[in-house]
Amino acid sequence: MTVEGTLKKHLCIGCGICRAACPHGAIEMVAGRDLVRRPSIDREKCTSCGLCAKFCPNAPAKIAAMAASAARTRGAQPIAPEGVLARSFLCWDSGNDDGRRRSASGGIATAIALKLLEERKIDAVIHVRRVLSGRGEAHGVAAVSHTADEVDAGRGSIYEPIDFSDALLSLKDGARCFMTGTPCVVRGVKTLFAEHPRYRKMKLYTCALVCSHNVTPQFADYFADRKRIAKDARYTVDFRDKTGIKDAGNFNSCYAAEDGTNLHLANRNKNGWTRLWRSYAFAVPACCKCPDFWCVEADISVKDAWGKKEWIADPLGKSVVIIRSEEMRNAFAACAFETSPLETPEVAQMQKPQLVYKLDEAETKLKRSVLSPANIRNGHFRQVLTAWLTRWTYAHFGPFATAVVFKVLTIASSGGRKRKMPQHKNPA
Ligand SMILES: Cc1cc2nc3c(=O)[nH]c(=O)nc-3n(C[C@H](O)[C@H](O)[C@H](O)COP(=O)(O)OP(=O)(O)OC[C@H]3O[C@@H](n4cnc5c(N)ncnc54)[C@H](O)[C@@H]3O)c2cc1C
């Protein structure tokens, strides 16, 4: 049985919070044709208690409320809830070049997790680890790390929906955790720890990875096909490899075999990765509707420091950090990062076209037909069509047909003119 009733497949981000919340073990996470794991409910065990829907971060009513509030703030995107004093910084984990090289941006998320662990404020980090895998498998999995080495091994951004249910269910009473996640997942897990009887006695600090959108694991598989990596090869995938790059907007895509040899390593602005990403190819359906970017509920949000030449000039990467709680301010100060403060309006303007599209247009995208003139004008129709067609064609007909479809879509949408899809200066 697939998702029914209050859990909606088109809004599901495969986070597994519904399974972690179910007191009856009635939910299993099952990978669909697009390789995203979504809940499957066992009717025999289900008592209709409603906890799965209550804690689903993307339940329709919650998404609608968020979209309404996002649309209301037109032109002035809040980075913290009303009444919360947020502080923002440009920063990087100076003195740790090796760590930063393996991190997505400035290595801030990992450094804070390590500091909290070292100071014994937490005993576990819930995050994601890259895994050796092949076509049709997940390329990143949720992990609960207890040691500095385990936390360090998780650096980087993994562009895939992550099922956190096993990780959450493995936590023991009284656990004190730091968790990284995309805004949707952080929202859900935060509520779970605040209100669910099983998690209420645990402690959670949250770190949101500011997010434009996510893609299904098919994205990495299709890209491996395009780069002619052998069908049966096993590899780790890193779309933010920093080997030899000239600036922090020019990452490589890297597929590495178990013995460390590179099966593909090339600049992503030159090898087609960026075009694929920006077109929303293989985007998760829920991400096309998502009205969240900063995750104002998180204790801290971290994003790439993009937008100014001097910010990306250092190829090791820098981060923009928004801190919303006293405890995180203390941990941040204890890390002794290299920092410079940022004004809220400056932060709120970052990736502006993306924000306008994602937040200002949120209600239009949710309430009106995807074929409505407004949704055609704002690029939503094209985005949904590209995302759906690439996912569907790849699942049913494989890479060659998908490449043809993608080419046709690209030509049709450009019409020989400059594309209108909201862009930001660098890819996510
Ligand atoms: C899908 C996605 C889209 C993003 N889009 C944008 C964007 O549009 N603009 C922008 O500025 N930033 C975006 N980011 C955030 C950015 O890529 C970095 O994650 C962020 O700047 C933190 O970098 P860091 O060097 O401080 O983290 P690191 O020190 O590299 O640590 C990152 C931590 O996050 C964990 N992690 C990695 N991937 C995931 C995941 N999918 N779910 C949960 N935990 C994970 C890692 O295990 C690690 O613990 C996105 C991230 C993701 C995953």
The ligand as a MOL file (V3000), in Angstrom:
LIG
                    3D

  0  0  0     0  0            999 V3000
M  V30 BEGIN CTAB
M  V30 COUNTS 53 58 0 0 0
M  V30 BEGIN ATOM
M  V30 1 C 19.9200 19.3340 -1.0260 0
M  V30 2 C 20.7230 20.5350 -0.6070 0
M  V30 3 C 20.5150 21.7580 -1.2660 0
M  V30 4 C 21.2240 22.8920 -0.8720 0
M  V30 5 N 20.9670 24.0900 -1.5090 0
M  V30 6 C 21.6680 25.1940 -1.1520 0
M  V30 7 C 21.4480 26.4490 -1.7850 0
M  V30 8 O 20.6450 26.5720 -2.6890 0
M  V30 9 N 22.1670 27.5170 -1.3540 0
M  V30 10 C 23.0750 27.4270 -0.3590 0
M  V30 11 O 23.6830 28.4440 -0.0370 0
M  V30 12 N 23.3000 26.2510 0.2870 0
M  V30 13 C 22.6170 25.1460 -0.0850 0
M  V30 14 N 22.8430 23.9540 0.5670 0
M  V30 15 C 23.7090 23.9610 1.7830 0
M  V30 16 C 25.1940 23.8480 1.4930 0
M  V30 17 O 25.4040 22.9550 0.4140 0
M  V30 18 C 25.9890 23.3210 2.7070 0
M  V30 19 O 25.3600 22.1670 3.2000 0
M  V30 20 C 26.0940 24.2940 3.8400 0
M  V30 21 O 26.6730 25.5020 3.3880 0
M  V30 22 C 26.9510 23.7250 5.0020 0
M  V30 23 O 28.2900 23.6810 4.6210 0
M  V30 24 P 29.4520 23.3620 5.6900 0
M  V30 25 O 30.7530 23.3680 4.9470 0
M  V30 26 O 29.3020 24.2590 6.8540 0
M  V30 27 O 29.0580 21.9060 6.1470 0
M  V30 28 P 29.9730 20.5860 6.3170 0
M  V30 29 O 31.0560 20.8490 7.2970 0
M  V30 30 O 30.3170 20.0810 4.9710 0
M  V30 31 O 28.9170 19.6200 7.0260 0
M  V30 32 C 27.7030 19.3020 6.4220 0
M  V30 33 C 26.9530 18.3650 7.3210 0
M  V30 34 O 25.6740 18.1290 6.7440 0
M  V30 35 C 25.4630 16.7250 6.5770 0
M  V30 36 N 24.6600 16.5420 5.3420 0
M  V30 37 C 25.0780 16.5810 4.0600 0
M  V30 38 N 24.0500 16.3870 3.2230 0
M  V30 39 C 22.9590 16.2180 3.9980 0
M  V30 40 C 21.5900 15.9740 3.7290 0
M  V30 41 N 21.1210 15.8590 2.4760 0
M  V30 42 N 20.7360 15.8640 4.7760 0
M  V30 43 C 21.1770 15.9630 6.0420 0
M  V30 44 N 22.4700 16.1940 6.3730 0
M  V30 45 C 23.3400 16.3120 5.3530 0
M  V30 46 C 26.8350 16.1110 6.4870 0
M  V30 47 O 26.8170 14.7690 6.9270 0
M  V30 48 C 27.6280 17.0100 7.4470 0
M  V30 49 O 27.4950 16.5620 8.7610 0
M  V30 50 C 22.1670 22.8000 0.1810 0
M  V30 51 C 22.3930 21.5600 0.8130 0
M  V30 52 C 21.6900 20.4410 0.4300 0
M  V30 53 C 21.9390 19.1150 1.1360 0
M  V30 END ATOM
M  V30 BEGIN BOND
M  V30 1 1 1 2
M  V30 2 1 2 3
M  V30 3 2 2 52
M  V30 4 2 3 4
M  V30 5 1 4 5
M  V30 6 1 4 50
M  V30 7 2 5 6
M  V30 8 1 6 7
M  V30 9 1 6 13
M  V30 10 2 7 8
M  V30 11 1 7 9
M  V30 12 1 9 10
M  V30 13 2 10 11
M  V30 14 1 10 12
M  V30 15 2 12 13
M  V30 16 1 13 14
M  V30 17 1 14 15
M  V30 18 1 14 50
M  V30 19 1 15 16
M  V30 20 1 16 17
M  V30 21 1 16 18
M  V30 22 1 18 19
M  V30 23 1 18 20
M  V30 24 1 20 21
M  V30 25 1 20 22
M  V30 26 1 22 23
M  V30 27 1 23 24
M  V30 28 2 24 25
M  V30 29 1 24 26
M  V30 30 1 24 27
M  V30 31 1 27 28
M  V30 32 2 28 29
M  V30 33 1 28 30
M  V30 34 1 28 31
M  V30 35 1 31 32
M  V30 36 1 32 33
M  V30 37 1 33 34
M  V30 38 1 33 48
M  V30 39 1 34 35
M  V30 40 1 35 36
M  V30 41 1 35 46
M  V30 42 1 36 37
M  V30 43 1 36 45
M  V30 44 2 37 38
M  V30 45 1 38 39
M  V30 46 1 39 40
M  V30 47 2 39 45
M  V30 48 1 40 41
M  V30 49 2 40 42
M  V30 50 1 42 43
M  V30 51 2 43 44
M  V30 52 1 44 45
M  V30 53 1 46 47
M  V30 54 1 46 48
M  V30 55 1 48 49
M  V30 56 2 50 51
M  V30 57 1 51 52
M  V30 58 1 52 53
M  V30 END BOND
M  V30 END CTAB
M  END
